[in-house]
């Protein structure tokens, strides 16, 4: 059951039919996260199935996070997650050592019923709502993100050696003399990949090869994290590291993620190497995988590498003079790989990513755009090449594993996108069986249009979300036949599994998944896909891989939701300081209820509700993705420039509301359009449309006049005739006025 902050809810069925609406009355005895059995009783006005709760199968067991309040002598906890729908009563002896206003974790002692609220007790006091980092503490519990390692995991990590031992180096290729380097962001702490490139030629005649040898060395996490051990259990439960501003919830303990497995410079480290030969055209000619021991020769940042590539005689290049040739070779192979990317028709949208800069108290100091330079793209292409080789290696051996699958648009989204492109009059379109090159051609052809952002946004939204699955269906966006994740085993569990599979294959064995990993919730069904495998009924290795893939995909989405929640809270807190101020912004999305606008200066998004667009009725054009005023014809579409005022900030709901501020010229044009439209409407209303209507209008006026005269006579009889004088017959009064005017004119002429 998924609750809604307005009081109603939806049952998300396990077997994939449409969500079932539950009224607020049905929600009295249940809470968000419960598992229910319901019966569909009717279809509501919107055509949605409406249900009645028959049975509560399972209550949500995790603690509920909220603020402890004292109202009229009664202690209650208002849940942070508004989807809970009900406040929780706390007995006086159940508040522990918490005080009013603090954020607490509550465990239910009595579930809600039709006639009573839920009752609970405080099990953890998180602190004050304004404490630095409190928004992160709330988010990890709100989204059930595991944030504390088990005692067994910490004990196992503590037993790991601090340095490499002689036994660790057995059966490994020694690459410590190869000048591999790491290239990461300024704030990176774990370095899981190192790269090296050199020109390479071999053979003669038709078998001659000319290109580059590209080495991508990835931290060998699988050497330390073994299946079935506590470290592996916690890593699987998390499935991914979760990144917040100023804090990371790692998948592995710090001793591994920032110590033993981090490819820090000048330290010996174990790695899995993808050794590739890349042609002048950017095609991978050959590759091999092998375990190795390496030593990073430098820790570069993206900014440093970009500076070196821009000026090989500058100060940054002078500091690392001996490594500059290798960076230039990396740039050469990158340009070749990029050319092949364009030839494949891979989709590449230029989007603006932002970075939140916080102060010492964890509050937003500023939000800045994160610019992608040549160094970012260089590393990205090298990692993509290694991932493709890993997928090809596994698929070629027909071994079960996890692939990173990104499918094309569903039929519904494809039809909607085709209609949208036709409505805009764009010469290019997508076919009934779209290819990535069609998307890229549209993106390239429209990049200079004023509405380019709107078009690219629609292209992006038409594609499905990438997932982990055992069935290789290719990667639509990158235009790969097979693709997987190999390059980040420190922070992604699927990468760790791929390493284990490749190691097993190199040893002539097959890697079998641990059956203990099947104790996971039932995954949701994806549109257009077969019903997911029930973890409780898995019977073979392929089904186990499918369940693990669904688990990793779900936890990836959970991590994204938690990160977005924290960022939204920080932005709301930041915008409370700007209430009433005006900013210029760009419309990011258009819906039937308003416009989502991103402020150009602050990179914060908020909503202009449709009621704030002025005294006009707007219709939502779903095909064109715009709001159009019926009277004025004013249109608001994605990419439109507007000026707004910050009118409201809802910190609990993570919402920012704007009010539209019209410029003087625009307001004058709107007023003129409304005035002209109103004048024509009044003229049309007064003008009779036919002779019969004109006659009926005269008769109506005559009846009204006679009624007024009768009323005047009655009033005159009662008040001495004053009413009769005030309501004299209009024809007689007009004649009298005419005679008086004629007499005055004659007298005037005589005087002249």
N, C-alpha and C positions, 0 to 999 in steps of 0.2 A: 504494500500500500504506500502510495506517495501522497503526502498531504499537500495542501495549498494554504497559503497564508490567509486567504479569505474564508477559510472554514470548511470548504468541501475537499474532496480528494479523488484519487484515481487508483484503481487496481491495475497493476501491470501484470498481465497474465503470463505464466511460464511458457505456455504453448504458442504465444505469438499473435493471437487475435487483437483487435483494437482495444485500447485502454477502456476500462469500464468506469463510468462516472459514479461517484458516491456523494450523496447530498450531505449537507452539514448535520442533518438529523442522524444519518447513518454513522457519522464520524464521532458521536459522543463516546462510544465504548472502545474506540480503536485509536492508535497513534501511528504517526509516520514511521515506516520501517517494519510494521507488523506484517506477518503472512496470514492471509485470510482465504476463506472460501466464500464466494458470493454467488447469488443467482441473479441473472438478468431479468428484470421485471417489466421494463418498458424502454422505449426510445424517447429521449428528451427532445426539446424544440430544435436543437441543433443537429439532430440525427445521431447523437451519441448513445450507445447502450448505457442504461442506468441500472445499477445493481442494488441488491439488499444483502447485508452481511448475514451469512448463515452460521459461520464458525470462525473463531480465531485460532489458527493453527499454531502460531508461534509468535511470542512477544520479542521485540527487539531487546537484546540483553545488554548492550553497551550503555555506559552512563550517558546522561543527558546534560549538556552544558547550558548554563543560564546565569542570570543575575539574581541574587538573593534580595528579596524586598520584604519590607514590613508594612502591611496595609491594614489599618484598623485593628492592630494587635494580632494579626494573623501573618505567619511567615509563609511566603510563597516563592517559587523560583519561576521566573519568566524565561522560557527556553530561548537560547540564541538562534536556533533554527526555527524560523517562523512556521515551517511546515508541521511542527508538532501540534499546533492548534490549541493546546490547553496549558494553562499554568499548573504547576505542581505544588500541592499543599505540603508543608514541612512542619511536623510537630516540633514543639519547643525543645524537646530533647534530641532532635535530629539535625540541628544546625551545626553540630560540632563546635569548632572555635571560630566560625565565620561571623562576619558582621554585615549589616545591611549595606547593599551596594556592591558587594564583592562578587566576582565571577567564581562559580562553584561547579563541581560535577556532582550530579544527583543520581542515586540508584533507586529505582522504583520498588516500593514495598507493597503497594496496592495498585493494581492497574485501574484505569478508568472504567466506569460503567455508564449505563444510560442515565443514571440519576446522581452520580458522584464524580468528583474530579480525581485524578491520580494523586497518590500520596507517595512520598519518597523521603530519603535521608541523604544528607551531604556526606560524600565519601572523599572529596578532595577540594581543597581551597586553592584556586589558581592565583588569586590576587585581585588588585584593583583594575578596573576597566582601562585606566590610563597608564598602567605600567608598561614600560617598553617591551615589545615583543608579545604582548597579551593577545594581539590579533592572530598570531601564529599558533599560540597555545590553544586558542579557541578553534581554529581551523583544523588542526590535526585531529582533534577529538570530534569535531562536528562531522568530518568526512571519514572517520574511522581509519586514519592514517597511522600505522604502527610507528611509534616514535621512541620506544625504549627497547633496547636489546635485552633478550633473556639472560639470566645469570649464567646459563650453560654456554651461550654464545660468547659472552664477555670472558668467561674462563678459558674457552678454547682459543680465543684471539690472544689472550695474555700468554699462552704457552707457545705461540709461534715465535720463531727466532727473529732477532732484530736485523740480522744480515744473512746474506746467502751463504750456504754451506757447500762443501765440496760435492756432497751427494746430490744437491740441487742442479749441478751443472752437467750431470751425466746425460749422454745422448742428446746433447744440444749443440747447435752450430754456434761457434764463438764469433760474434760480430762486434766485439768491443772496440775494435780498431776502426770500424766504419763510422764516419761522422754523422750519425743520426742526430736530429734535433727535434725538440717539441715546439709547437707554435700554438699558443692558447691566448685567452683573454687576460687582461691585467689582473682580474680578481680570481683567476682559476687557482684551485688548490690541489686538485688531483689531475695528474697528467697521464692519460691512458693510451696515447698514441704518439709515435715518433716517426719521422719520414726522412728519406734520403733518396737522391736521384743523381744519375750520371749518364752521359751519352754512351750508347752501346752499339757496336757493329759486329756482325758475325756472318760467316758463310760467303759464298760467291755465286754469281749467276742468278738463276731463278730462285735459289734458296737463300739469297743474300737478305740480311736483316739490317735495317738502319733505323735507329730510334733511341729509346732511353730504357734504362733499367731503374725501375721504381720500387723502393722498399717501404712497406708500411708495417711497422712493428707495433703490436698491441700488447698491453700488459697481460701476462698469463695468470689471470685470477684463478683459473681452474686448477692450478697447481696447489693452491692453498685451500680452496673451498671445494670439498668433496661431497658427493651425493650422500644424503642420509644423515649428515652431521648437523649439529646445532647451527653452525654458520650458514649452511645451505638452507635450513628450514626457515630462518629469519629472512634470508635474502629472498626466498621464494614468496614468503608472505608479503613482503614489501613490493617486490617485482621491479621497482624503479626507485631512484633517488628523487626527492621532492625539493624543488628549488623555490625559496622565498627571498625577498629582499633582506640581505644581511644574515641569512641563515639557510642551511641545507639539512634536510633529514636524509642521511645517507642510506644506501641499500646495505652497505657493509660497514663494520666498525672502522674507526679512524686509523687504527694500526695497519689495516690493509689498504683502505682507500687513499689515505694520505701518506702512508709509510711504505710497506713492503712492495705494493703493486704500483705505486706512483713513479713514473719514469722521471725522477728528479735528476738534474744534471750531475755528471761526474760520479754516479753511483751505479754499481752493477745491478741489473734487473733482469728477471725472467720475462720472456715475451713469446708470443706467437707471431710469426712473420709471414706476410703475404709478399712474395718476391715476383714481380711482374716485368715483362718486356712489353713496352708500348711503342707502337709504330709512329711514324711521322704524321699519320692521319688520325692518331688518337685511339687506335683500336688495340685492345689487349691481345698480343700475339701469343703469349704463353704465360703461365704462372705456376707457382708451386708454394705449398705451405710447409713450414717446419718450425719446431720449437728452437729457440735461440736464447743466448744471453747477450745483452747489449749494454752499452753505456752511453747515455745521452751526452752530447758534446756541448749543448747550449740550451738554455730555456729562452725562447723568443716570445714576444707578444705580437699580436696582429699588427699593431701600430708600428713596431720596430721593423718588421719585415716589409710592410708597405713603404716605409721610408727608404729602406735599402733598395727596393726595386725601383723606386722613383728616382733615386740619385745614388748610384754606386760609388760616388766619390764624396758623399756627404759624411757628416760626423757619425751617424749610426753605422754606416758601412765601415768606417775606419775602426770602430770598436771591435768588430768581428771580421776583420779583413780575410782571415783564412777560410771562413765559411761562406763568404759572398759568392764564389763560383757555384757552390752547391745550391744556394738559394736561386741563382739564375737558372740552373738546370731544372729545378722544381718549377719555376715559372714557365719554362719552355714546355715541359710535359703538360702542365696545366692548360696552356693555350691549345695544345693538340687535343687534349681530352675535351676541352670546351668546344672545339670545332666539331668533334664527333657528337657531342651533346646536341648541337644545333642541327646536325645532319639527321640525327634520330628523330628530331621533332619534340624533344622533351619540353614540357611546359615549364616556363620560368617567369614568374610574376615578381615585379619589383615592389615589395611592400615595405612600409616604414615600421620597424620595430623600435620600441622605446625601452629605456632603462631608467629605473627609479633610483635616485640618489637620496639616501636617508642621512639624517643627522645622528648625533650620538644617542638621542633618545628614541631612535627608530621611527621618527616621523619624516615624511617626505620633505626634502629640502628643495628638490627640483626634479623634473622629468625631462630627459633629453633623448633625442633620437639616436638609435644605435646604428651607425653607418657601417655598411658592409664594404670593405675594401678588397683589393686584389689578394691579400693574404687570406682573408676569410674564404674566398672562392677557391683559392689554391688548395687549401686543406680539405674543403668540401669535395672537390673533384677527386682528390687522392683517396678519401674515405669511401666515396661512391665506387671507385674502381675496385677497392679491396672487398667491399660488400658484394659486388656483382661476382667476383671470382669465388667467394665463399658459397654463394647460392649456386653457381654453376658446378662447383666441385661436389656439393651435396646432391643436387638434382641429377648430375651425371651418374652418380653411384646409386641412385634410387634409394637413398637412405631417408628415413623419416626425420623430420626436423621442423623448425619454425621458420616460415617465410614471412617477409613483410609484404603484405598484399594490399594494393591500392587499385580498386576496380573503377571502371568508367562510370558515367552517370546512369542512374536508374531510368527506365522508360519515362516515368513521370517527370523527372527533372530534365531529361533530354527534350521532351516536348515543350516544357515551359521555357527552356533556354532558346529553342528554335523560334518560338513565338515572340520572345523578347527581342532577339536579333532582327527578326523581320519588322517588328514595330519600330525599331530605330532606323530602319532602312540601311543597315550595314550590308554591303555587297557580299561579304563572306558569311558562311553559316556552317553548321555541323550536320553531318549525314545521319542516317538512321543507325549506322554502326560507327560511331565517332572514333577517330584516332587522335593520339596526343598532338600530332602535327597540325590538325585542324584548330585545336585550341591555341597552340602557339602562333599560328598564322593570324588568328583574330587578335591575339594580344599584341603582336608586332604591328599589325595594321592600324590599331586604334590607340597606340601609346601616346600619340600627340594630340588626340581629341580632348576637348574640355571635359567630357564625361568619361574619360579613360578609366578613372578609378571605379566608377559605377559599373562599367562593362567588365573589368577584370574581377571585381567583387562577385558579379553574377556568374562568371566562368568558374571561379573558385568554389562558390557555394553549390554549383551543380554537380560537383564531383563527390564521391563517397569518402568516408573517413578511412584512413589506412588502419589495418589491423594485423595481428599476428595469427597465423593459421597454418595448419599442416598441409593444406592443399595449395599448391603453387598456382596462382592465377595471374602472376606478373604484376608489374607496377605501372599503372597507367600514366601517372604524372611524370615519371622519369623515363618512360618508354623502354622499360627493361622486360625481357621475357621471364627472368627470374631475379629476385632480389631478397636479401636478408640483412640482418644486423649482426655485424661481426666486430665492430670497432670500439665499442664502449662497454666492456664487461664489468667495469667498476660500478657503473650506475644503471645498467639495464640487465635484467635476468635473462631475457632471450639471447643476448650476446654471449652470456656465459654458457648457455646450453649449446649454442652453435660451436663454441670452442671445444666443448666436450665431444660433440659429434665428430668434428674434424680430427681431433686427437685419436679418437677410436678408429676412424677410417685410416689414418696414417699407420696405426698399429695392426691393421688388418682385422679389426673387430667391428661390432655394431654396438652403439650406445642404446641402452634400454632405460626408459624412464622409471623412476621410483613410483610404485603404486600408491605410496603414502601421499603423493601430491594430489590425489583425486579428491581430498576432503576440502572442496571449495564450493561456494554457492553456485546454483544453476545459472548459467549465462543467459542473457536475453537474446531473442531471435533478431537477426538483422534483416532489413527489408530485402526481398528478392533472394534470400538464402534459405537453405534447408534448415529444419528444426535442429537446434544445437544438441550436442550429446549430453545426456544426463550424467553428471560425474559419478552418481551412485551405481550406474549400470554399465560402466565401461568394461569392455571385454577383450580389447586387443590394443596393441601398441599405437596404432594410428589414431584410435579414439582418445588415448591418453594424451597424445600430442595436441589434439584438437581442444581438449579441456584445458591444458596448460596454456595454449595460445589465447583462449577466451579469458582465462584468469589474468594473464599479463596485459591484455588489451583493456580489460575493465579497470585494473589498477593504474594503468597509464592515464585513462580518463579521470580517475579519482584524483590523481596527483595534479592534473591540469585544473580541475575544479577547485581544489584546495588553494592552489597558487593564485587563481583568478579571484577567489574570495578574499584573500589577504590583500591583494593589490586593490580590489574595489574598496575595501575598508580604509586602506591608507589614503586612497584618492578622495573618498568622502570626507575623511578627517581633514585632509588638505584643503578641500573646497569650502569647508565651513568658515575658513578664514577669508573667503572671497565672496560671501553672500552679498548680493546687491550690486556687484561689480559687472561691467559689461565687457564682452570679449567677441572677437571674430571667430567664426567656426565654419566647418565643412560638414554637410550632411553625409553621414556614413551609411545610414540605412533608412528605408521608408517602410512604415507599417500602416495598417488600417487605423491605428490609434495615435499616430504621431510620427515625429522625426527624431532619429538618433543623431546627435551632432557631436563632433569632436572639436574641441577648442584648438585653434591653430598654435597658440602660444604655450599652452599648458599640457597638451596631449591628453586631456581628460574628456571622457564621453558622458553625455547626459541626454535626457529626453525632453523634447518640446511636445507636450501633449497637444492633441488636435484642437482642444478647447482654447489653447493659447495662441492659435494662429489668426485670431481676429474674428469679427462677426461675419463669418462666411461658412457655408456648408461645403465640406471637401469630400470628394469621392476618391477611393483608393483604386488606382488602376494597377491590377496585379501583373499584367503583361509588361507594362512600361515601368513598373516599380516607381510610381509617383502618386502624389496627392494633387488633385486638380480642383480649384474652386469653381462652383457651379455658376456664380454670378459674375465674378471678375475674370475667370479663366486663368488665374494665377496658378502656376505649377511648382511643386517642390519635388525634386528628384535627387538621387544620390550624386554627390559632387557639387551640389549647389552651395554657394557662399551665403552665409547669413550672419547676422549680428544678434547676440543673445545676452540675456541678463541671468545671472545665477539667482534663482528664486527660492529653491528649497533643497535641503540636503537631508536624506533619511539614512542615518548611520546604521541603524539596525537592519533596514531593508537593503542596504548597499545601493541606494538610488540617488541620482542627482537630477533635479528638474530645472529646466531653463524656461525663460519667457522670451518670446520673439521680440526683438527691438527693431523696428523699421527705420531705415534712413529717411531723411527729410524728403529727398526726391522720390523714393519709392512710396512713402506714405502719401505724397501728393498724387502720384499716379493712381494708387489704389483708391483714394478718395474720389478722384475724378471719374474713375471707372464705375465706382458704386453710384455716384451722383447721376452720371449719364444713364446707367442701367436703371436706377430708380425712377428717373424722369420718364423714360420710355415705358417702364412698367405702369406708372400712374396714367399716362396718356392712353395706353392700351386698355387699362381698366375702365377709364371714363368714356372712351369712344365706343358707340354702339357698333356691333358687328353686322347688323342687318336692319331693314326697314321695320320689321316686326318688333325687334328689340328696341328700336328708337320710339315706336308708338307706345310700347309697354313702359318705357322710361318716362314719357310725358304723362301717362296715366298715373304712374306712381307718384310723381311730383304733385299732380293735381290732388290726389287723395291726401297727401301729406299737408298740403296747404289748407284744404277744407277742414281737416281735423284740427289744425291750429286755430282757424277762425271760430269753430264751435267752442273750443276751449276758451278763447278770448271772450266770447259773448257771455258764457256762464260766469267767468270771473268778473266781467263788467257789471252784471246784474247784482252781484253780491257786494261790489265795492264802489258803487256809485258811478259806474261807466268808465272808470280809468282803464280797466282792462280792454274795453272796446276801442278806446282811442289808441291804445298802444298796439293793437292788432287790427288796424284799419285795412280795408281791402286793398291789396297791392296795386290793382289797376286804377282805382280811384285816386290813390295816393300819387301814382305816377302822373295822372292827368293834372292833378292840382299842382304838382311840382313843375310840370311843363308850362302851365298857364302863368305861374309865378315867375318863372324864368323868362317867358316872353314879354311879360309886362315890364320887368326890370330892364330888359334889352331896349324896349321902346323908349322908356324914360331916359336911358343913357344916351340914346341917339339925339333926343330932343335937347338935352343939355349941351351936347357937342355942337 
